[in-house]
């Protein structure tokens, strides 16, 4: 049986995804600002209190 996910701050069970605007990307430390590198950052956000539950890049292969 799968447990229902809850916000650790307010116990809300409704979440949304968001990303940073204006081409904000995360880059590998040793390859900053090279064309084709980097990835958009996605965040899972509680819709009640705004707590960010997790963040991940959309293209992890760009960090190999």
N, C-alpha and C positions, 0 to 999 in steps of 0.2 A: 504494500500500500504506500503510495507516494504522499509525503507530507506537504501540506499547503505552505507555500513560502510566505513569510511575514517580514515586514520591516522591523529591524532590531530596535528602532527608535520609537515607533508609534503603533506597531502591530498591524498596520494597514496591509491589505493583501492585493492592492491594485498598483501596478507598475507600468511605466512607459519607458521607451528608449529615446535617447537624444544623442546629439553629436555637437561638437564645437563648430561654429560657423567660420566664414571667411578663410576657407582652405587650411584650417589648423590641422596639422598632421603631427604624428609622433615619428621621430627618426631614430635609427640606430645611432648611438653616441659617436662612433667613428666615421659615420657617413652622413653628416648633416647637410641638408639642402642639395643633394644630388638629384637630378631629374630621374623620375621613376622609382625613387626610394621613398620610404615612409608610408604611413597608413593612417586612414581616418580612425579616430578614437570614438568608440561607441560606449555609452553609459546607460546603465539600468537605474531608473530613478523612481522613488516612491512618489506617487501622485498626491499624497496627503501632506507630507512634511518636507519633501524635497531631498531626503537622504539618498546618497548615491550608494547603491548596493554593490555594484561592481563596474569596472571599466575594462574594456578589451579593445584590441585593434581589429579592424575588419580584414586585414591581409597580413597575418602573422608570418607568411613566407617571405615577406620583404625584409625580415630581420635575420635571415640566414646568411 
